[in-house]
């Protein structure tokens, strides 16, 4: 996915979110939403260059290559931008045990019950 790094900032509006945009990772084979993270221009450039998901860690204030320590990498198959050009959708091939740091396939593994509790759902 080679892309001119100088043009990335023109493809996505990073100004609305103070330099960050939401990035949703979706399983390319199942359509299941895996996770939500954030990207800055450098993370998007790195993702496009390497073909692996790279995000911006808001807590650590650094690039976060998904799976760098866990081995649970995301191979990027397609990158979509929403109509406002301020959100990214990555269609990925998830490898390893899953996208979530809890070792679940998806970060979205709980639902709110009618009683107001959280209940685990199957991956």
DSSP file (Angstrom, degrees, kcal/mol; ACC not computed):
  #  RESIDUE AA STRUCTURE BP1 BP2  ACC     N-H-->O    O-->H-N    N-H-->O    O-->H-N    TCO  KAPPA ALPHA  PHI   PSI    X-CA   Y-CA   Z-CA
    1    1 A X              0   0    0      0, 0.0    50,-0.1     0, 0.0    49,-0.1   0.000 360.0 360.0 360.0  50.0    0.0    0.0    0.0
    2    2 A X        +     0   0    0     47,-0.1     2,-0.3    48,-0.1    47,-0.1  -0.335 360.0 173.1 -62.2 135.1    2.7    2.6   -0.8
    3    3 A X        -     0   0    0     42,-0.1     2,-0.5    -2,-0.0     5,-0.1  -0.993  41.6-101.3-142.5 144.7    1.4    6.1   -0.4
    4    4 A X    >>  -     0   0    0     -2,-0.3     3,-1.9     1,-0.2     4,-0.7  -0.558  29.7-146.2 -67.3 116.3    3.1    9.5   -0.6
    5    5 A X  H >> S+     0   0    0     -2,-0.5     3,-0.7     1,-0.3     4,-0.5   0.807  95.8  60.9 -57.4 -31.3    3.6   10.4    3.0
    6    6 A X  H 34 S+     0   0    0      1,-0.2    -1,-0.3     2,-0.1     4,-0.2   0.734 103.1  51.3 -69.0 -20.9    3.1   14.1    2.2
    7    7 A X  H X> S+     0   0    0     -3,-1.9     3,-0.9     1,-0.2     4,-0.9   0.619  86.5  83.1 -92.2 -12.3   -0.4   13.4    0.9
    8    8 A X  H XX S+     0   0    0     -3,-0.7     4,-1.3    -4,-0.7     3,-1.0   0.903  87.6  54.7 -60.0 -42.5   -1.7   11.5    4.0
    9    9 A X  H 3< S+     0   0    0     -4,-0.5     5,-0.3     1,-0.3    -1,-0.3   0.757 107.2  52.6 -63.2 -23.2   -2.5   14.7    5.9
   10   10 A X  H <4 S+     0   0    0     -3,-0.9    -1,-0.3    -4,-0.2    -2,-0.2   0.691 104.4  56.4 -83.2 -19.8   -4.7   15.7    2.9
   11   11 A X  H << S+     0   0    0     -3,-1.0     2,-0.4    -4,-0.9    -2,-0.2   0.801 113.0  34.6 -81.5 -30.6   -6.6   12.4    2.9
   12   12 A X  S  < S-     0   0    0     -4,-1.3     2,-1.2    74,-0.1    74,-0.2  -0.971  78.9-125.5-130.8 140.1   -7.8   12.6    6.5
   13   13 A X        +     0   0    0     72,-4.4     3,-0.4    -2,-0.4     4,-0.3  -0.715  34.4 166.6 -88.3  96.1   -8.9   15.6    8.5
   14   14 A X      > +     0   0    0     -2,-1.2     5,-2.9    -5,-0.3     6,-0.3   0.517  61.3  79.1 -84.7  -6.2   -6.7   15.3   11.7
   15   15 A X  T > 5S+     0   0    0      1,-0.2     3,-1.3     3,-0.2    -1,-0.2   0.840  81.9  61.7 -74.8 -32.5   -7.5   18.9   12.8
   16   16 A X  T 3 5S+     0   0    0     -3,-0.4    -1,-0.2     1,-0.3    -2,-0.1   0.859 109.9  40.3 -62.2 -36.3  -11.0   18.2   14.3
   17   17 A X  T > 5S-     0   0    0     -4,-0.3     3,-1.1     3,-0.3    -1,-0.3  -0.045 121.2 -98.9-105.6  30.8   -9.6   15.8   16.9
   18   18 A X  T < 5S-     0   0    0     -3,-1.3    -3,-0.2     1,-0.3    -2,-0.1   0.882  92.8 -36.8  54.5  41.9   -6.5   17.7   17.8
   19   19 A X  T 3 <S+     0   0    0     -5,-2.9    22,-0.4     1,-0.3     2,-0.3   0.370 124.7  93.1  96.6  -4.1   -4.3   15.6   15.6
   20   20 A X    <   -     0   0    0     -3,-1.1     2,-0.3    -6,-0.3    -3,-0.3  -0.923  47.6-171.7-123.7 148.3   -6.1   12.3   16.2
   21   21 A X  E     -A   39   0A   0     18,-2.2    18,-2.4    -2,-0.3    66,-0.2  -0.977  34.3-102.4-130.7 149.0   -8.9   10.4   14.4
   22   22 A X  E     -Ab  38  87A   0     64,-0.7    66,-2.7    -2,-0.3     2,-0.4  -0.434  33.3-161.1 -65.8 143.7  -10.8    7.3   15.5
   23   23 A X  E     -Ab  37  88A   0     14,-3.0    14,-2.5    64,-0.2     2,-0.5  -0.969   0.4-160.0-131.4 116.3   -9.7    4.1   13.8
   24   24 A X  E     -Ab  36  89A   0     64,-2.9    66,-3.5    -2,-0.4     2,-0.5  -0.814   6.0-150.8 -97.4 131.4  -12.0    1.1   13.8
   25   25 A X  E     -Ab  35  90A   0     10,-2.6     9,-3.1    -2,-0.5    10,-1.4  -0.910  17.6-177.2-103.1 126.3  -10.6   -2.3   13.1
   26   26 A X  E     -Ab  33  91A   0     64,-2.9    66,-2.9    -2,-0.5     2,-0.4  -0.974  33.4-110.2-125.7 136.4  -13.0   -4.7   11.5
   27   27 A X  E  >  - b   0  92A   0      5,-3.0     4,-2.3    -2,-0.4    66,-0.2  -0.503  23.1-149.4 -65.9 121.2  -12.4   -8.4   10.6
   28   28 A X  T  4 S+     0   0    0     64,-3.0    -1,-0.2    -2,-0.4    65,-0.1   0.769  93.0  43.7 -66.0 -26.8  -12.2   -8.5    6.8
   29   29 A X  T  4 S+     0   0    0     63,-0.4    -1,-0.2     1,-0.1    64,-0.1   0.857 127.6  22.7 -88.4 -38.1  -13.6  -12.1    6.7
   30   30 A X  T  4 S-     0   0    0      2,-0.1    -2,-0.2     0, 0.0     3,-0.1   0.662  90.5-128.7-104.5 -19.9  -16.4  -12.0    9.3
   31   31 A X     <  +     0   0    0     -4,-2.3     2,-0.2     1,-0.3    -3,-0.1   0.445  56.3 149.3  81.9  -0.3  -17.3   -8.3    9.4
   32   32 A X        -     0   0    0     -5,-0.1    -5,-3.0    -6,-0.1     2,-0.4  -0.461  52.3-120.5 -69.9 134.3  -17.0   -8.4   13.2
   33   33 A X  E     -A   26   0A   0     -7,-0.2    75,-0.4    -2,-0.2    -7,-0.3  -0.645  31.9-177.9 -74.1 126.1  -15.8   -5.1   14.8
   34   34 A X  E     -     0   0A   0     -9,-3.1    73,-3.4    -2,-0.4    74,-0.3   0.861  50.8 -31.0 -95.5 -43.4  -12.6   -5.9   16.6
   35   35 A X  E     -A   25   0A   0    -10,-1.4   -10,-2.6    71,-0.2     2,-0.4  -0.990  42.6-125.7-168.2 166.4  -11.6   -2.7   18.3
   36   36 A X  E     +A   24   0A   0     -2,-0.3     2,-0.2   -12,-0.2   -12,-0.2  -0.998  38.1 150.3-125.1 130.8  -11.5    1.1   18.3
   37   37 A X  E     -A   23   0A   0    -14,-2.5   -14,-3.0    -2,-0.4     2,-0.3  -0.712  38.2-104.0-139.5-168.3   -8.2    3.0   18.6
   38   38 A X  E     -A   22   0A   0     18,-0.5    18,-3.3   -16,-0.3     2,-0.4  -0.935  23.3-162.5-127.9 151.4   -6.8    6.3   17.4
   39   39 A X  E     -A   21   0A   0    -18,-2.4   -18,-2.2    -2,-0.3     2,-0.2  -0.975   4.5-163.2-129.4 145.2   -4.4    7.3   14.7
   40   40 A X     >  -     0   0    0     -2,-0.4     4,-2.2   -20,-0.2     5,-0.2  -0.606  49.7 -88.3-106.9-178.6   -2.4   10.4   14.0
   41   41 A X  H  > S+     0   0    0    -22,-0.4     4,-2.6     1,-0.2     5,-0.2   0.884 128.5  52.4 -60.2 -38.8   -0.9   11.1   10.6
   42   42 A X  H  > S+     0   0    0      2,-0.2     4,-2.6     1,-0.2    -1,-0.2   0.898 108.5  50.1 -65.3 -40.2    2.3    9.2   11.5
   43   43 A X  H  > S+     0   0    0      2,-0.2     4,-2.4     1,-0.2    11,-0.2   0.907 112.4  47.5 -64.7 -41.0    0.3    6.1   12.5
   44   44 A X  H  X S+     0   0    0     -4,-2.2     4,-2.6     2,-0.2     5,-0.2   0.925 112.0  49.7 -65.8 -43.4   -1.7    6.2    9.3
   45   45 A X  H  X S+     0   0    0     -4,-2.6     4,-2.3     1,-0.2    -2,-0.2   0.918 112.4  47.9 -59.0 -44.1    1.5    6.7    7.3
   46   46 A X  H  X S+     0   0    0     -4,-2.6     4,-2.9     2,-0.2     6,-0.3   0.906 111.1  50.9 -64.7 -42.6    3.1    3.7    9.1
   47   47 A X  H  X S+     0   0    0     -4,-2.4     4,-2.4     7,-0.2     5,-0.3   0.929 113.0  45.3 -59.9 -47.0    0.1    1.5    8.6
   48   48 A X  H  < S+     0   0    0     -4,-2.6    -2,-0.2     1,-0.2    -1,-0.2   0.875 116.8  45.6 -66.2 -37.7    0.0    2.3    4.9
   49   49 A X  H  < S+     0   0    0     -4,-2.3    -2,-0.2    -5,-0.2    -1,-0.2   0.916 123.3  32.0 -71.5 -44.2    3.7    1.8    4.5
   50   50 A X  H  < S-     0   0    0     -4,-2.9    -2,-0.2     2,-0.2    -3,-0.2   0.703  93.7-132.5 -91.4 -21.3    4.0   -1.5    6.5
   51   51 A X  S  < S+     0   0    0     -4,-2.4    25,-2.3    -5,-0.3     2,-0.4   0.637  75.5 103.1  75.4  13.3    0.6   -3.0    5.8
   52   52 A X  B    S-C   75   0A   0     -6,-0.3    -1,-0.3    -5,-0.3    -2,-0.2  -0.962  83.8 -95.0-125.8 145.0    0.1   -3.7    9.5
   53   53 A X        +     0   0    0     21,-2.4    13,-1.4    -2,-0.4     2,-0.4  -0.367  42.8 178.1 -65.6 131.8   -2.1   -1.8   11.8
   54   54 A X  E     -E   65   0B   0    -11,-0.2    11,-0.2    11,-0.2    -7,-0.2  -0.999   5.0-179.4-133.7 130.9   -0.3    1.0   13.8
   55   55 A X  E     -E   64   0B   0      9,-3.1     9,-3.3    -2,-0.4     2,-0.5  -0.648  31.1-105.9-122.0 176.7   -2.1    3.3   16.2
   56   56 A X  E     -E   63   0B   0    -18,-3.3     2,-0.8     7,-0.2   -18,-0.5  -0.949  28.1-139.6-107.1 122.9   -1.3    6.2   18.5
   57   57 A X  E  >> -E   62   0B   0      5,-3.0     4,-1.7    -2,-0.5     5,-0.9  -0.725  12.2-167.0 -81.7 113.2   -1.3    5.3   22.1
   58   58 A X  T  45S+     0   0    0     -2,-0.8    -1,-0.2     2,-0.2     0, 0.0   0.847  87.3  47.8 -69.6 -33.2   -3.0    8.2   23.9
   59   59 A X  T  45S+     0   0    0      1,-0.2    -1,-0.2    -3,-0.1    -2,-0.1   0.901 122.4  32.1 -75.7 -39.9   -1.8    7.0   27.3
   60   60 A X  T  45S-     0   0    0      2,-0.2    -2,-0.2     0, 0.0    -1,-0.2   0.605  98.0-135.0 -91.6 -12.9    1.8    6.4   26.4
   61   61 A X  T  <5 +     0   0    0     -4,-1.7     2,-0.3     1,-0.2    -3,-0.2   0.936  68.5  99.0  57.0  49.5    1.9    9.2   23.8
   62   62 A X  E   <S-E   57   0B   0     -5,-0.9    -5,-3.0     2,-0.0    -1,-0.2  -0.979  83.0 -77.7-155.3 163.4    3.7    7.0   21.2
   63   63 A X  E     -E   56   0B   0     -2,-0.3     2,-0.5    -7,-0.2    -7,-0.2  -0.386  40.7-156.4 -63.0 144.1    3.1    4.9   18.2
   64   64 A X  E     -E   55   0B   0     -9,-3.3    -9,-3.1    -2,-0.1     2,-0.8  -0.921   4.1-156.4-130.2 103.7    1.7    1.5   19.0
   65   65 A X  E >   -E   54   0B   0     -2,-0.5     3,-2.5   -11,-0.2     4,-0.3  -0.723  32.6-117.7 -81.0 110.8    2.2   -1.2   16.4
   66   66 A X  T 3  S+     0   0    0    -13,-1.4     8,-0.5    -2,-0.8   -13,-0.1  -0.246  95.3  10.6 -54.5 124.1   -0.6   -3.6   17.1
   67   67 A X  T 3> S+     0   0    0      6,-0.2     4,-2.1    32,-0.1    -1,-0.3   0.471  83.1 130.7  88.2   2.6    0.8   -7.0   18.2
   68   68 A X  T <4 S+     0   0    0     -3,-2.5    -2,-0.1     1,-0.2     5,-0.1   0.879  90.0  16.9 -58.5 -38.6    4.4   -5.8   18.7
   69   69 A X  T  4 S+     0   0    0     -4,-0.3    -1,-0.2     3,-0.1    -3,-0.1   0.773 134.0  42.6-101.9 -33.3    4.6   -7.4   22.1
   70   70 A X  T  4 S-     0   0    0      2,-0.1    -2,-0.2     1,-0.0    27,-0.1   0.751  94.3-130.8 -85.5 -25.0    1.6   -9.8   22.0
   71   71 A X     <  +     0   0    0     -4,-2.1     2,-1.6     1,-0.1    -3,-0.1   0.411  69.8 126.3  85.6  -2.2    2.1  -11.2   18.5
   72   72 A X        +     0   0    0     24,-0.1    24,-0.2    27,-0.1    -4,-0.1  -0.570  42.2 174.6 -89.3  74.0   -1.6  -10.5   17.8
   73   73 A X        -     0   0    0     -2,-1.6    22,-2.8    -6,-0.2     2,-0.5  -0.320  29.5-136.7 -85.0 162.7   -1.0   -8.4   14.7
   74   74 A X  E     - D   0  94A   0     -8,-0.5   -21,-2.4   -21,-0.2     2,-0.6  -0.969  10.2-153.1-120.5 114.3   -3.5   -7.0   12.2
   75   75 A X  E     -CD  52  93A   0     18,-2.2    18,-2.7    -2,-0.5     2,-0.5  -0.779  22.8-132.0 -85.5 121.2   -2.7   -7.3    8.5
   76   76 A X  E     + D   0  92A   0    -25,-2.3    16,-0.2    -2,-0.6     3,-0.1  -0.631  32.4 170.9 -83.5 123.1   -4.4   -4.4    6.8
   77   77 A X  E     +     0   0A   0     14,-3.2     2,-0.3    -2,-0.5    15,-0.2   0.709  69.2   0.4 -99.8 -28.6   -6.4   -5.4    3.7
   78   78 A X  E     - D   0  91A   0     13,-1.4    13,-2.5     2,-0.0     2,-0.5  -0.981  56.5-147.4-159.8 150.9   -8.1   -2.1    3.0
   79   79 A X  E     - D   0  90A   0     -2,-0.3     2,-0.3    11,-0.2    11,-0.2  -0.984  19.5-173.6-125.9 119.0   -8.3    1.4    4.5
   80   80 A X  E     - D   0  89A   0      9,-2.9     9,-2.9    -2,-0.5     2,-0.4  -0.858   9.9-154.0-113.3 148.1  -11.6    3.3    4.2
   81   81 A X  E     - D   0  88A   0     -2,-0.3     7,-0.2     7,-0.2   -69,-0.0  -0.966  21.7-120.5-121.4 137.3  -12.3    6.9    5.2
   82   82 A X    >   -     0   0    0      5,-2.2     3,-1.6    -2,-0.4     5,-0.1  -0.105  34.7 -93.8 -73.1 175.0  -15.7    8.1    6.2
   83   83 A X  T 3  S+     0   0    0      1,-0.3    -1,-0.1     2,-0.1    -2,-0.0   0.765 126.2  48.6 -63.1 -28.7  -17.7   10.9    4.5
   84   84 A X  T 3  S-     0   0    0      3,-0.0    -1,-0.3   -71,-0.0   -71,-0.1   0.466 106.1-128.2 -89.1  -2.2  -16.4   13.6    6.8
   85   85 A X  S <  S+     0   0    0     -3,-1.6   -72,-4.4     2,-0.1    -2,-0.1   0.827  84.1 101.8  58.4  35.5  -12.8   12.4    6.3
   86   86 A X        +     0   0    0    -74,-0.2   -64,-0.7     1,-0.2     2,-0.3   0.219  68.6  57.1-132.1  15.1  -12.3   12.2   10.1
   87   87 A X  E     -b   22   0A   0    -66,-0.2    -5,-2.2    -5,-0.1     2,-0.4  -0.992  65.0-149.9-145.5 140.8  -12.7    8.5   10.9
   88   88 A X  E     -bD  23  81A   0    -66,-2.7   -64,-2.9    -2,-0.3     2,-0.5  -0.897   2.1-160.8-113.7 139.3  -10.8    5.5    9.5
   89   89 A X  E     -bD  24  80A   0     -9,-2.9    -9,-2.9    -2,-0.4     2,-0.6  -0.978   9.6-161.9-117.3 117.2  -12.0    2.0    9.0
   90   90 A X  E     -bD  25  79A   0    -66,-3.5   -64,-2.9    -2,-0.5     2,-0.7  -0.877   7.6-153.4 -98.9 123.5   -9.3   -0.7    8.7
   91   91 A X  E     +bD  26  78A   0    -13,-2.5   -14,-3.2    -2,-0.6   -13,-1.4  -0.880  33.6 178.3 -92.5 116.5  -10.4   -4.0    7.2
   92   92 A X  E     -bD  27  76A   0    -66,-2.9   -64,-3.0    -2,-0.7     2,-0.8  -0.822  41.9-132.0-126.5 156.4   -7.9   -6.4    8.8
   93   93 A X  E     - D   0  75A   0    -18,-2.7   -18,-2.2    -2,-0.3     2,-0.3  -0.929  36.3-145.3-100.9 105.4   -6.9  -10.0    8.9
   94   94 A X  E     - D   0  74A   0     -2,-0.8     2,-0.3   -20,-0.2   -20,-0.2  -0.562  18.0-169.2 -75.8 130.6   -6.5  -10.5   12.7
   95   95 A X        +     0   0    0    -22,-2.8     3,-0.5    -2,-0.3     2,-0.3  -0.886  46.2  20.7-119.4 153.4   -3.8  -12.9   13.6
   96   96 A X  S    S-     0   0    0     -2,-0.3   -24,-0.1     1,-0.2     3,-0.1  -0.673 116.6 -32.2  95.0-149.5   -3.0  -14.5   17.0
   97   97 A X  S    S-     0   0    0      1,-0.3     2,-0.3    -2,-0.3    -1,-0.2   0.629 107.7 -66.2 -87.6 -15.2   -5.4  -14.9   19.8
   98   98 A X        -     0   0    0     -3,-0.5    -1,-0.3     1,-0.1     7,-0.3  -0.865  42.7 -84.8 150.9 176.9   -7.4  -11.7   19.2
   99   99 A X  S    S+     0   0    0      6,-2.2     2,-0.2    -2,-0.3     6,-0.2   0.747  93.0  85.9 -85.4 -26.5   -7.6   -7.9   19.0
  100  100 A X  S >  S-     0   0    0      4,-1.9     3,-1.8     1,-0.1   -65,-0.1  -0.512  74.7-134.4 -86.0 144.0   -8.3   -7.3   22.7
  101  101 A X  T 3  S+     0   0    0      1,-0.3    -1,-0.1    -2,-0.2     6,-0.0   0.637 106.8  67.3 -67.2 -12.3   -5.7   -7.0   25.4
  102  102 A X  T 3  S-     0   0    0      2,-0.1    -1,-0.3     1,-0.0     3,-0.1   0.396 121.8-107.4 -85.1   2.9   -7.9   -9.2   27.5
  103  103 A X  S <  S+     0   0    0     -3,-1.8     2,-0.2     1,-0.3    -2,-0.1   0.663  78.4 133.6  76.6  20.6   -7.2  -12.0   25.0
  104  104 A X        -     0   0    0      1,-0.1    -4,-1.9    -6,-0.1    -1,-0.3  -0.661  66.7-121.8 -92.2 156.4  -10.7  -11.9   23.5
  105  105 A X  S    S+     0   0    0     -7,-0.3    -6,-2.2    -2,-0.2     2,-0.3   0.899  98.2  24.8 -64.2 -40.5  -11.1  -11.8   19.7
  106  106 A X  S    S-     0   0    0     -7,-0.2   -71,-0.2    -8,-0.2   -72,-0.2  -0.928  70.2-135.1-124.2 148.3  -12.9   -8.5   19.9
  107  107 A X  S    S+     0   0    0    -73,-3.4     2,-1.3    -2,-0.3     3,-0.2   0.700  99.5  74.8 -69.3 -19.0  -12.8   -5.7   22.5
  108  108 A X        +     0   0    0    -75,-0.4    -1,-0.2   -74,-0.3   -75,-0.1  -0.594  55.4 126.1 -96.7  73.0  -16.6   -5.7   22.2
  109  109 A X        +     0   0    0     -2,-1.3    12,-3.1    -3,-0.1     2,-0.3   0.254  56.1  67.6-114.3   9.5  -17.4   -8.9   24.2
  110  110 A X  E     -F  120   0C   0     10,-0.3     2,-0.3    -3,-0.2    10,-0.2  -0.964  58.6-161.4-131.1 149.8  -19.8   -7.5   26.7
  111  111 A X  E     -F  119   0C   0      8,-2.6     8,-2.5    -2,-0.3     2,-0.6  -0.880  26.8-112.2-123.3 158.6  -23.4   -6.2   26.5
  112  112 A X  E     -F  118   0C   0     -2,-0.3     6,-0.2     6,-0.2     2,-0.1  -0.818  37.0-143.4 -88.8 123.9  -25.4   -4.0   28.9
  113  113 A X    >   -     0   0    0      4,-3.1     3,-1.9    -2,-0.6    -1,-0.0  -0.304  26.9-103.3 -81.9 169.4  -28.3   -6.1   30.2
  114  114 A X  T 3  S+     0   0    0      1,-0.3    -1,-0.1     2,-0.1    -2,-0.0   0.742 123.8  58.7 -63.7 -22.1  -31.8   -4.8   30.9
  115  115 A X  T 3  S-     0   0    0      2,-0.1    -1,-0.3     1,-0.0     3,-0.1   0.439 122.0-107.1 -86.1   0.0  -30.8   -4.8   34.6
  116  116 A X  S <  S+     0   0    0     -3,-1.9     2,-0.2     1,-0.3    -2,-0.1   0.680  79.6 122.6  84.9  18.5  -27.9   -2.4   33.9
  117  117 A X        -     0   0    0      0, 0.0    -4,-3.1     0, 0.0     2,-0.4  -0.622  65.2-109.5-104.8 168.2  -25.1   -4.9   34.3
  118  118 A X  E     -F  112   0C   0     -6,-0.2     2,-0.4    -2,-0.2    -6,-0.2  -0.852  33.9-171.0 -97.1 135.4  -22.4   -6.0   31.9
  119  119 A X  E     -F  111   0C   0     -8,-2.5    -8,-2.6    -2,-0.4     2,-0.1  -0.992  22.7-120.1-130.0 131.1  -22.8   -9.5   30.6
  120  120 A X  E     -F  110   0C   0     -2,-0.4     2,-0.3   -10,-0.2   -10,-0.3  -0.438  27.4-163.0 -68.9 140.3  -20.2  -11.4   28.6
  121  121 A X        -     0   0    0    -12,-3.1     2,-0.1    -2,-0.1    -1,-0.0  -0.821  29.5 -91.7-116.9 162.0  -21.2  -12.5   25.1
  122  122 A X              0   0    0     -2,-0.3    -1,-0.0     1,-0.1   -12,-0.0  -0.438 360.0 360.0 -74.8 146.9  -19.5  -15.1   22.9
  123  123 A X              0   0    0     -2,-0.1    -1,-0.1   -14,-0.0   -15,-0.0   0.466 360.0 360.0 -69.6 360.0  -16.8  -14.1   20.5
